[in-house]
Each structure stands twice: as structure tokens, then as C-alpha cells.
């Protein structure tokens, strides 16, 4: 039987050698979108030796809750030095639980940005897509508002990824809640 590999998002730079898919990218710069992650930033893949392709997510998500009223301009997620949460990597696509292994252009910082600040009047959840990690670590998460003020919270967890079929089934790791008001910005 023939085997098939499908990857999302499409990228001409992806290469296959045997059952290894190379060039899978977790972007260090991601669009800031309220309520979800941006289209095209959460890599997934499918491998089949028959006629059924089942996509599996390769990354972890950090949910960053912000309570308004505030206008969010940027969010920066910083992992410990040496932790590769962004970059390009490889995957053994034939594995029942494919794992992304970062190989090049590694970064311990992911930045979510937008041209126009996102209005979180009633609050909003933002999501950072990161390469999964196997060791528990502290992640500093900085939310920067349109007026330039910012606040940093720390998330301590092991950001792993389960072999799930769709984004709707993914579990996000919750960062501490960020609170905001017109005059102050306080963490809980």
C-alpha cells in the first residue's frame, strides 16, 4: 500500500526522507488574535499507509486570559534560555504520537503582535502556539498595552502535547489571569 503525508500549514520548504518530515516551523512571530490562535501557525500532520489521513497537532498552546477594558498591542512569551519553543524541526510521521524535535533557528521567545491594538473591553483570551517541552519550566508572559504599559506573569508547567485530532480538542495551558482597568494594570 502507498503511504501519504499531509502537513498543515502548507510550506514548500518541507522535505520528506523516509518517514521523517523536516522543516516544520513554529513561528517566533505570531499574529495577535483574540479568542484563538492565528490561522496557519499551529502545525499538524497526518500520515497514512492506507486511505485514511488523521491529523495530529504537534504543538502546545498557552492560553493568556486578559480582563478588560484594555487594548492589547503585544504579548511576549519567554522560556528559559536554551528552551526551543520556536524554530524549525523534524517529526517522525509514522509514530502513533508524533513528536516535534526542534533543530534550527531555535528561539526561547515567541511574540504575538498586531498592527492595531486588540480591544479587550469585555476581556479576551489569547493563545500562543509553542513547540512542546518535556521538562517543567517557568515561562514569563508579558502583556503590553496600546499605551505602552505592561505586566509580566509567570507560568510554571510542563508544556507537552497530546496526539489530538483537531484544534477543538486541544487543551491549552492556562497562564495567570491578567486584569486591567482604565487607570491601572494589576496581576492576580
Wavefront OBJ file of the C-alpha trace (Angstrom):
o trace
v 0.000 0.000 0.000
v 1.141 3.533 -0.693
v 1.820 5.870 2.179
v 0.747 9.502 2.351
v 1.899 12.509 4.364
v -0.120 15.690 4.730
v 1.083 18.752 6.629
v -0.588 21.944 7.781
v 0.128 24.715 7.094
v 1.397 24.144 3.575
v 5.071 25.075 3.177
v 7.152 24.428 0.058
v 10.271 24.162 2.254
v 9.047 20.925 3.915
v 11.028 17.831 2.934
v 10.484 14.128 3.493
v 13.136 11.469 3.893
v 11.671 8.050 4.690
v 9.209 8.777 7.479
v 10.944 11.967 8.674
v 9.334 15.293 7.835
v 11.788 18.219 8.087
v 11.297 21.968 8.077
v 8.193 22.070 10.298
v 8.091 25.594 11.704
v 6.779 27.019 14.942
v 6.851 30.744 14.271
v 8.624 33.061 16.717
v 6.423 35.920 15.423
v 2.706 35.115 15.528
v -0.298 37.359 14.848
v -2.166 38.519 17.960
v -5.765 37.293 17.651
v -8.435 37.349 20.353
v -10.196 34.065 21.089
v -7.880 31.698 19.204
v -4.502 31.332 17.593
v -3.939 32.793 14.136
v -4.588 30.730 11.038
v -1.506 28.905 9.787
v 0.585 28.961 12.997
v -0.360 25.621 14.590
v 1.466 22.847 12.697
v -0.179 19.468 12.368
v 0.414 16.436 10.227
v -1.189 13.266 9.001
v 0.424 10.024 7.890
v -1.357 7.052 6.411
v -0.282 3.764 4.903
v -3.872 3.268 3.727
v -6.669 5.585 2.712
v -7.406 7.404 5.997
v -5.474 10.533 6.984
v -5.759 11.566 10.633
v -4.240 14.938 11.510
v -2.371 15.286 14.799
v -1.334 18.569 16.375
v 2.374 18.964 17.013
v 2.387 21.882 19.439
v 1.211 23.059 22.823
v -0.944 26.114 23.482
v -0.691 28.699 26.224
v -3.995 30.439 26.937
v -3.432 34.002 28.095
v -6.599 35.449 29.659
v -6.835 39.257 29.748
v -9.697 41.002 31.524
v -10.540 44.446 30.173
v -11.198 47.109 29.482
v -7.771 47.276 27.830
v -6.293 47.422 24.337
v -3.600 44.757 23.862
v -0.791 45.549 21.426
v 1.673 42.716 22.024
v 2.242 39.571 24.105
v 5.726 38.135 24.648
v 6.267 34.574 25.924
v 9.800 33.909 27.149
v 11.013 30.431 28.091
v 14.254 29.736 29.967
v 17.470 30.157 27.976
v 18.100 27.059 25.891
v 14.425 26.061 25.639
v 13.443 25.926 21.964
v 9.794 26.993 21.869
v 10.047 28.293 18.283
v 12.092 27.428 15.210
v 12.196 24.647 12.638
v 12.190 20.972 13.436
v 11.624 17.397 12.352
v 8.938 14.797 13.025
v 8.819 11.011 12.620
v 5.466 10.956 10.851
v 4.901 7.211 11.247
v 4.788 7.443 15.054
v 1.399 6.949 16.738
v 2.223 10.071 18.780
v 4.467 12.178 16.537
v 6.835 14.500 18.423
v 8.308 17.682 17.035
v 12.054 17.985 17.635
v 13.433 21.491 17.145
v 16.614 21.560 15.026
v 17.289 25.034 13.566
v 16.558 28.748 14.059
v 15.659 27.936 17.651
v 14.254 30.658 19.890
v 13.149 30.792 23.507
v 10.862 33.758 22.757
v 7.528 33.947 20.943
v 5.954 37.330 20.242
v 2.293 37.840 19.364
v 1.808 41.193 17.631
v -0.791 43.186 15.758
v -0.860 46.394 13.699
v -3.867 47.745 15.593
v -4.321 47.003 19.286
v -6.951 44.361 20.073
v -9.775 45.826 22.139
v -10.445 43.569 25.136
v -13.287 45.666 26.587
v -15.059 42.597 27.954
v -11.865 40.571 28.282
v -10.324 38.167 25.826
v -8.256 35.009 25.691
v -5.127 34.991 23.530
v -3.220 31.848 22.525
v 0.474 31.298 21.873
v 1.414 28.189 19.867
v 4.703 26.777 21.167
v 6.880 23.761 20.498
v 6.200 21.204 23.255
v 8.672 20.846 26.109
v 9.369 17.783 28.219
v 10.742 19.460 31.348
v 8.788 21.659 33.709
v 9.871 25.272 33.405
v 8.904 28.867 34.141
v 7.557 30.904 31.244
v 7.407 34.683 31.602
v 4.413 36.134 29.812
v 4.327 39.884 29.219
v 1.162 41.623 28.062
v 1.846 45.053 26.533
v -0.989 47.510 26.115
v -1.549 50.149 23.442
v -0.395 52.887 25.859
v 2.926 51.085 26.403
v 2.235 49.855 29.933
v 2.877 46.184 30.568
v 2.673 43.434 33.115
v 4.589 40.174 33.452
v 3.149 36.957 34.905
v 4.912 33.616 35.283
v 3.503 30.237 34.242
v 5.250 27.171 35.687
v 4.325 23.941 33.917
v 5.415 21.155 31.591
v 4.076 22.124 28.167
v 3.534 18.793 26.464
v 1.288 17.922 23.557
v -1.181 15.095 23.236
v -1.753 13.485 19.839
v -5.114 15.089 19.236
v -7.119 15.120 16.034
v -8.322 18.720 15.868
v -7.821 22.160 17.336
v -11.217 21.928 19.030
v -9.925 19.026 21.120
v -6.664 20.690 22.188
v -6.123 21.553 25.835
v -4.475 24.891 26.498
v -2.207 25.522 29.452
v -3.626 28.454 31.387
v -1.376 31.387 32.187
v -2.245 33.520 35.231
v -5.095 35.944 34.583
v -4.159 39.463 33.563
v -6.504 42.138 34.883
v -6.810 45.614 33.512
v -8.735 48.803 34.003
v -8.588 52.316 32.571
v -6.073 53.571 35.173
v -4.209 50.556 36.459
v -2.948 47.152 35.488
v -2.704 44.636 38.308
v -1.852 40.923 38.320
v -3.525 38.268 40.394
l 1 2 3 4 5 6 7 8 9 10 11 12 13 14 15 16 17 18 19 20 21 22 23 24 25 26 27 28 29 30 31 32 33 34 35 36 37 38 39 40 41 42 43 44 45 46 47 48 49 50 51 52 53 54 55 56 57 58 59 60 61 62 63 64 65 66 67 68 69 70 71 72 73 74 75 76 77 78 79 80 81 82 83 84 85 86 87 88 89 90 91 92 93 94 95 96 97 98 99 100 101 102 103 104 105 106 107 108 109 110 111 112 113 114 115 116 117 118 119 120 121 122 123 124 125 126 127 128 129 130 131 132 133 134 135 136 137 138 139 140 141 142 143 144 145 146 147 148 149 150 151 152 153 154 155 156 157 158 159 160 161 162 163 164 165 166 167 168 169 170 171 172 173 174 175 176 177 178 179 180 181 182 183 184 185 186 187 188
